[in-house]
Amino acid sequence: MAWQLAKANAWAQVMVGPRQCGKSTLFSQVTLPGTQEVTFDDLVLRQLANRDPALFLQQFNPPLLLDEVQYVPNLFPEIKKLIDQRKRATLHSAVGLPEAIYRLTGSNQIMMDKCIKESLAGRAQYFFLNTLSVHEIMQALPDTSLSEILFKGGWPELYNNPHLNVITYLNDYIRTYLEKDIALSAGIEKMQAFQLVLQLLAARTGQLGDYTEIAKVAGIQSVTVKEWVGLLTRADLIYRLPPFFNNLNKRLIKTPKWYFLDTGIATRLQGWSEEKPLLHSPQAGALFETLVLAEIVKFIRNTGKSWQLYLWRTKEKEEIDFLIETEHNCFYAFDAKLGLLGSPEKVTFPSGFKKQFNPQHPLHLVTFGQQRLKTSNECMSLPLVELFDFLNQL
């Protein structure tokens, strides 16, 4: 993503993602010389920027990196005005692509959406950043175990500072970001029910979404659960994997799957307090599938691909975990397998899938720890640590 940020073609660049995922750090690596940095976690600066945005920006000349800008909605119209002034001044000059003189980060997608749509539409590049991918973790720390990645998730600070207490860190994150920043900004009043729904969703990561079931357990209406899932999806904490569907095949289901985009948050909400028992638990398979989904999503976002990602599943429960459609209308099928159990030669495409797609590429079983290996005429095993490089070659 760094090269995309460095090749600016807009006056402003906006990066959105969960708190503490590394937005400001990434921006600071590609900012122009002399860039000033301001964070609106500072209450005094926040109040000044909201009260008198023109005076504020006079004191911090561009290029400028503004962190957590969702707290200063009054600043956006002033930034828009300054950008438009620069555009008019350079309209008739022989200049190339504009420099990104304003770089903005925000961790609350709901609040950011309104500010961007109303003020910076057509004036800014938009980027999404999530937590670290397995590829990034293993490049920096190749001895990291699968159980550690599942337990910690992709939070940079937990790998930079091994002395941090993982449980305390994630508990604080859930309490301050999910339960306060996200929930309160959306006007959620039933906090106990919201907390319970978070736990129920975490317990069902990698499963078909069922609003009614969760609503029944939580004691609320299914429409409320649907609203909250939409909220968490917009906040980039949950990913809704749509089913591949067309009207020519009535056997395909229309129900999406839900996944957490960070396994650390999922395992903490599930109540795990140690990493070692994870791989021997009933949740291990679903958590590994969640990790594979997150790796694919992060690859697509970080490389700027226009790929589509689907679940393929029939009413008879034939299933392909992940179906990627590239910009060239090629389809690639992936299944997440924590371990290749039984006879791998028997792993083949579902008959319904072969009939519908006549696949030209093998089914790739994404595993952890094995080598890349052709296990049958239709199947290849692919280690998770090599998934990024494999996708990069498609």
C-alpha positions as CSV (number, residue, x, y, z in Angstrom):
1,M,0.0,0.0,0.0
2,A,2.9,2.4,0.6
3,W,3.6,2.8,-3.1
4,Q,0.0,3.7,-3.7
5,L,0.2,6.4,-1.0
6,A,3.5,7.7,-2.4
7,K,2.0,8.1,-6.0
8,A,-0.5,10.7,-5.0
9,N,-3.0,11.9,-7.6
10,A,-5.2,13.9,-5.3
11,W,-4.8,16.9,-2.9
12,A,-5.9,14.8,0.0
13,Q,-5.6,11.2,1.1
14,V,-7.8,9.6,3.6
15,M,-7.0,6.3,5.4
16,V,-9.7,4.6,7.4
17,G,-9.2,1.6,9.7
18,P,-9.5,0.4,13.3
19,R,-7.7,2.2,16.0
20,Q,-4.1,1.1,16.6
21,C,-3.7,-0.8,13.3
22,G,-0.9,1.4,12.0
23,K,-2.5,4.2,9.9
24,S,-0.4,7.1,11.1
25,T,2.8,5.0,11.1
26,L,2.2,4.0,7.5
27,F,1.4,7.6,6.4
28,S,4.4,9.0,8.2
29,Q,6.7,6.7,6.1
30,V,5.5,8.3,2.8
31,T,4.8,11.9,3.8
32,L,6.5,14.9,2.2
33,P,9.6,16.5,3.8
34,G,8.6,19.0,6.4
35,T,5.2,17.4,7.1
36,Q,3.6,18.4,10.4
37,E,1.6,15.8,12.4
38,V,-1.4,16.6,14.5
39,T,-3.5,14.1,16.5
40,F,-7.0,14.9,17.6
41,D,-6.8,12.6,20.6
42,D,-5.4,15.9,22.0
43,L,-8.6,17.5,23.4
44,V,-7.2,21.1,23.3
45,L,-6.4,20.8,19.6
46,R,-9.7,19.1,18.9
47,Q,-11.6,22.0,20.5
48,L,-9.7,24.6,18.6
49,A,-10.1,22.9,15.3
50,N,-13.9,22.6,15.8
51,R,-14.3,26.1,17.2
52,D,-12.2,27.9,14.6
53,P,-11.0,25.6,11.8
54,A,-9.6,28.5,9.7
55,L,-7.5,29.7,12.6
56,F,-6.3,26.2,13.3
57,L,-5.2,25.5,9.7
58,Q,-3.4,28.9,9.6
59,Q,-1.1,27.6,12.4
60,F,-0.4,24.2,10.7
61,N,0.5,24.8,7.1
62,P,0.5,21.9,4.6
63,P,1.8,19.4,4.1
64,L,-0.1,18.1,7.1
65,L,-0.9,14.8,8.6
66,L,-4.1,14.9,10.7
67,D,-4.8,11.9,12.9
68,E,-8.3,10.8,14.1
69,V,-10.1,13.5,12.1
70,Q,-13.6,12.1,12.8
71,Y,-13.5,14.2,16.0
72,V,-13.3,17.5,14.1
73,P,-16.1,17.5,11.5
74,N,-16.0,21.3,11.3
75,L,-12.5,21.1,9.9
76,F,-13.6,19.3,6.6
77,P,-15.3,22.3,5.0
78,E,-12.2,24.4,5.6
79,I,-9.9,21.8,4.1
80,K,-12.3,21.6,1.1
81,K,-12.0,25.4,0.7
82,L,-8.2,25.4,0.8
83,I,-8.0,22.5,-1.7
84,D,-10.3,24.3,-4.1
85,Q,-8.2,27.4,-3.8
86,R,-5.1,25.4,-4.7
87,K,-6.9,23.7,-7.6
88,R,-7.9,27.1,-9.1
89,A,-4.4,28.5,-8.6
90,T,-2.9,25.6,-10.6
91,L,-5.7,25.2,-13.1
92,H,-3.8,26.9,-15.9
93,S,-0.3,26.0,-14.8
94,A,1.8,23.2,-16.4
95,V,1.9,20.9,-13.3
96,G,1.7,17.2,-13.1
97,L,-0.3,15.2,-10.6
98,P,-1.1,17.0,-7.3
99,E,0.8,16.3,-4.1
100,A,-1.3,14.9,-1.2
101,I,-0.8,18.0,1.0
102,Y,-3.4,16.7,3.5
103,R,-3.3,13.2,4.8
104,L,-6.1,12.3,7.1
105,T,-6.7,9.2,9.3
106,G,-9.9,8.1,11.0
107,S,-10.9,5.1,13.0
108,N,-14.7,5.6,13.0
109,Q,-16.1,4.8,9.6
110,I,-19.6,6.0,10.5
111,M,-18.5,9.5,11.4
112,M,-15.9,9.6,8.6
113,D,-18.5,8.7,5.9
114,K,-20.6,11.8,6.6
115,C,-17.6,14.1,6.7
116,I,-16.0,12.8,3.5
117,K,-19.3,12.6,1.5
118,E,-20.3,16.1,2.4
119,S,-16.9,17.8,2.0
120,L,-14.1,15.9,0.2
121,A,-16.0,14.0,-2.4
122,G,-14.0,14.0,-5.6
123,R,-11.0,15.7,-3.8
124,A,-9.5,12.8,-1.9
125,Q,-8.1,9.3,-2.4
126,Y,-9.6,6.7,0.0
127,F,-7.7,3.9,1.5
128,F,-8.6,1.1,3.9
129,L,-6.1,-0.4,6.4
130,N,-6.7,-3.3,8.7
131,T,-4.5,-5.1,11.1
132,L,-1.4,-7.0,10.1
133,S,-1.7,-9.9,7.7
134,V,0.0,-13.2,8.3
135,H,2.4,-12.4,5.4
136,E,3.5,-9.2,7.2
137,I,3.8,-10.9,10.6
138,M,5.9,-13.8,9.2
139,Q,8.1,-11.5,7.2
140,A,9.1,-9.7,10.4
141,L,8.9,-12.6,12.8
142,P,9.2,-15.9,10.9
143,D,9.2,-18.0,14.1
144,T,5.7,-16.8,15.1
145,S,3.3,-19.8,15.7
146,L,-0.2,-20.2,14.4
147,S,-1.6,-20.2,17.9
148,E,0.1,-16.9,18.7
149,I,-1.4,-15.3,15.5
150,L,-4.8,-16.6,16.3
151,F,-4.6,-15.4,19.9
152,K,-3.0,-12.0,19.2
153,G,-4.6,-11.2,15.9
154,G,-2.8,-8.6,13.8
155,W,-2.3,-5.8,16.3
156,P,1.2,-4.3,15.6
157,E,1.8,-3.3,19.2
158,L,1.4,-6.8,20.5
159,Y,4.3,-7.9,18.3
160,N,6.4,-4.8,18.8
161,N,6.1,-5.0,22.5
162,P,6.0,-8.7,23.7
163,H,5.8,-7.7,27.3
164,L,2.3,-6.3,26.8
165,N,-0.5,-8.4,28.4
166,V,-2.5,-9.6,25.4
167,I,-5.8,-10.1,27.4
168,T,-5.6,-6.6,29.0
169,Y,-4.7,-5.0,25.6
170,L,-7.6,-6.6,23.8
171,N,-10.1,-6.1,26.7
172,D,-9.2,-2.4,26.7
173,Y,-9.6,-2.2,22.9
174,I,-13.0,-3.8,23.0
175,R,-14.1,-1.6,25.9
176,T,-12.9,1.7,24.4
177,Y,-13.3,1.2,20.7
178,L,-16.1,-1.3,20.2
179,E,-18.3,-0.5,23.2
180,K,-17.7,3.2,23.4
181,D,-16.4,4.8,20.2
182,I,-18.4,2.7,17.7
183,A,-21.5,1.9,19.7
184,L,-22.0,5.4,21.2
185,S,-21.4,7.2,17.9
186,A,-24.2,5.0,16.4
187,G,-26.5,5.9,19.3
188,I,-26.8,2.3,20.7
189,E,-28.4,2.4,24.1
190,K,-28.8,-1.3,24.8
191,M,-25.2,-1.8,25.7
192,Q,-25.6,-5.2,27.5
193,A,-27.4,-6.6,24.5
194,F,-24.8,-5.2,22.2
195,Q,-22.0,-6.8,24.2
196,L,-23.8,-10.1,24.1
197,V,-24.3,-9.9,20.4
198,L,-20.6,-9.2,19.9
199,Q,-19.9,-12.4,21.8
200,L,-22.4,-14.4,19.9
201,L,-21.0,-13.2,16.6
202,A,-17.5,-14.1,17.6
203,A,-18.7,-17.6,18.6
204,R,-20.2,-17.9,15.1
205,T,-17.3,-16.5,13.0
206,G,-17.1,-18.4,9.8
207,Q,-20.7,-19.5,9.9
208,L,-23.8,-18.6,7.8
209,G,-25.4,-15.5,9.2
210,D,-28.6,-16.0,11.1
211,Y,-30.1,-12.8,12.5
212,T,-33.1,-14.6,14.0
213,E,-31.0,-17.0,16.0
214,I,-28.8,-14.4,17.5
215,A,-31.8,-12.1,18.3
216,K,-33.5,-14.9,20.1
217,V,-30.5,-15.6,22.3
218,A,-29.9,-11.9,23.0
219,G,-33.5,-11.1,23.7
220,I,-33.8,-8.4,21.0
221,Q,-35.5,-8.1,17.6
222,S,-33.7,-9.5,14.5
223,V,-33.9,-6.2,12.8
224,T,-31.7,-4.8,15.6
225,V,-29.2,-7.5,15.1
226,K,-29.2,-6.8,11.4
227,E,-28.5,-3.1,12.1
228,W,-25.7,-3.9,14.5
229,V,-24.0,-6.3,12.1
230,G,-24.2,-3.6,9.4
231,L,-22.6,-1.2,11.8
232,L,-19.8,-3.6,12.6
233,T,-19.3,-4.3,8.9
234,R,-19.0,-0.5,8.2
235,A,-16.5,-0.3,11.1
236,D,-14.5,-3.0,9.3
237,L,-14.6,-5.4,12.2
238,I,-16.8,-7.9,10.6
239,Y,-16.7,-9.0,7.0
240,R,-19.9,-10.2,5.2
241,L,-18.9,-12.8,2.6
242,P,-21.6,-12.8,0.0
243,P,-22.7,-16.1,-1.7
244,F,-22.0,-16.6,-5.4
245,F,-25.5,-16.7,-6.9
246,N,-27.1,-16.6,-10.3
247,N,-30.7,-17.3,-11.4
248,L,-29.5,-20.2,-13.6
249,N,-28.7,-22.3,-10.6
250,K,-31.6,-22.6,-8.1
251,R,-29.5,-24.9,-5.9
252,L,-27.2,-22.1,-4.7
253,I,-27.9,-20.5,-1.3
254,K,-28.3,-16.8,-0.9
255,T,-27.2,-16.5,2.8
256,P,-23.8,-14.9,3.5
257,K,-21.2,-15.9,6.0
258,W,-19.9,-13.6,8.7
259,Y,-16.3,-13.3,9.7
260,F,-14.3,-11.2,12.1
261,L,-11.4,-9.5,10.3
262,D,-9.1,-10.0,13.2
263,T,-8.9,-13.3,15.1
264,G,-7.5,-11.6,18.2
265,I,-10.8,-9.8,18.7
266,A,-12.7,-12.9,18.0
267,T,-10.8,-15.1,20.4
268,R,-11.0,-12.5,23.2
269,L,-14.8,-12.2,22.7
270,Q,-15.0,-16.0,22.7
271,G,-13.3,-15.9,26.2
272,W,-9.9,-17.5,25.5
273,S,-7.3,-16.6,28.0
274,E,-4.4,-18.8,26.7
275,E,-3.1,-19.4,23.2
276,K,-2.0,-23.0,23.4
277,P,-5.4,-24.7,23.8
278,L,-6.8,-22.9,20.7
279,L,-5.6,-25.4,18.2
280,H,-7.2,-28.3,20.1
281,S,-10.5,-26.6,20.6
282,P,-13.8,-27.0,18.6
283,Q,-13.4,-23.4,17.4
284,A,-9.9,-24.1,15.8
285,G,-11.2,-24.8,12.3
286,A,-13.5,-21.8,12.2
287,L,-10.8,-19.5,13.5
288,F,-8.3,-20.8,11.0
289,E,-10.9,-20.2,8.2
290,T,-11.4,-16.7,9.6
291,L,-7.6,-16.1,9.4
292,V,-7.6,-17.3,5.8
293,L,-10.5,-15.0,4.9
294,A,-8.8,-12.1,6.5
295,E,-5.6,-12.8,4.6
296,I,-7.4,-12.7,1.3
297,V,-9.3,-9.6,2.1
298,K,-6.2,-7.8,3.3
299,F,-4.3,-8.8,0.1
300,I,-7.1,-7.5,-2.1
301,R,-7.2,-4.2,-0.2
302,N,-3.5,-3.6,0.2
303,T,-2.7,-4.3,-3.4
304,G,-5.7,-2.3,-4.8
305,K,-7.2,-5.3,-6.7
306,S,-10.7,-5.1,-8.1
307,W,-11.4,-8.8,-7.4
308,Q,-14.7,-10.1,-6.1
309,L,-14.8,-12.6,-3.2
310,Y,-17.6,-15.1,-2.7
311,L,-18.8,-18.1,-0.8
312,W,-20.0,-21.0,-3.0
313,R,-22.5,-23.3,-1.3
314,T,-25.5,-25.3,-2.4
315,K,-28.7,-26.3,-0.6
316,E,-27.2,-29.8,-0.4
317,K,-24.2,-28.3,1.6
318,E,-21.6,-28.7,-1.2
319,E,-19.3,-25.8,-0.4
320,I,-16.2,-23.9,-1.5
321,D,-15.0,-21.6,1.3
322,F,-13.7,-18.8,-0.9
323,L,-14.2,-18.2,-4.6
324,I,-12.1,-15.3,-6.1
325,E,-13.2,-13.7,-9.4
326,T,-10.3,-11.7,-10.8
327,E,-10.7,-8.6,-13.1
328,H,-10.1,-11.0,-16.0
329,N,-13.2,-13.0,-15.1
330,C,-11.1,-16.0,-14.0
331,F,-12.3,-18.0,-11.0
332,Y,-10.0,-19.5,-8.3
333,A,-11.3,-21.7,-5.5
334,F,-9.8,-22.0,-2.0
335,D,-10.7,-24.1,1.0
336,A,-9.3,-23.5,4.5
337,K,-8.0,-26.7,6.1
338,L,-6.2,-26.5,9.4
339,G,-4.8,-29.9,8.7
340,L,-5.0,-32.3,5.8
341,L,-6.9,-35.2,7.5
342,G,-7.5,-38.6,6.0
343,S,-6.6,-39.3,2.4
344,P,-5.8,-36.0,0.5
345,E,-6.2,-37.8,-2.8
346,K,-10.0,-37.9,-2.1
347,V,-10.2,-34.1,-1.9
348,T,-11.8,-32.9,-5.1
349,F,-14.1,-30.2,-6.4
350,P,-17.8,-30.7,-5.4
351,S,-19.7,-32.2,-8.4
352,G,-22.0,-29.2,-8.5
353,F,-19.1,-26.8,-8.7
354,K,-17.5,-28.7,-11.6
355,K,-20.7,-28.7,-13.5
356,Q,-21.2,-25.0,-13.1
357,F,-17.7,-23.8,-13.6
358,N,-15.7,-26.5,-15.4
359,P,-12.7,-25.2,-13.4
360,Q,-9.5,-24.6,-15.2
361,H,-7.4,-24.2,-12.0
362,P,-7.0,-26.6,-9.1
363,L,-8.8,-26.4,-5.8
364,H,-6.3,-24.9,-3.4
365,L,-6.4,-26.2,0.2
366,V,-4.9,-23.4,2.4
367,T,-3.1,-25.1,5.3
368,F,-0.7,-24.1,8.0
369,G,2.8,-25.7,8.1
370,Q,2.7,-28.1,5.1
371,Q,4.5,-27.6,1.8
372,R,2.9,-26.6,-1.4
373,L,2.0,-29.9,-2.9
374,K,-0.2,-31.4,-5.6
375,T,-2.3,-33.9,-3.8
376,S,-4.5,-35.0,-6.7
377,N,-5.3,-34.0,-10.3
378,E,-7.8,-31.4,-9.0
379,C,-6.2,-30.3,-5.7
380,M,-3.1,-28.4,-4.4
381,S,-2.2,-27.8,-0.8
382,L,-1.0,-24.2,-0.2
383,P,0.6,-23.1,3.1
384,L,-1.0,-20.0,4.5
385,V,2.4,-18.2,4.7
386,E,2.6,-18.5,0.9
387,L,-0.9,-17.3,0.2
388,F,0.0,-13.7,-0.4
389,D,2.8,-14.5,-2.9
390,F,0.5,-17.0,-4.7
391,L,-2.3,-14.4,-5.0
392,N,0.2,-11.8,-6.2
393,Q,1.0,-14.1,-9.2
394,L,-2.6,-14.5,-10.4
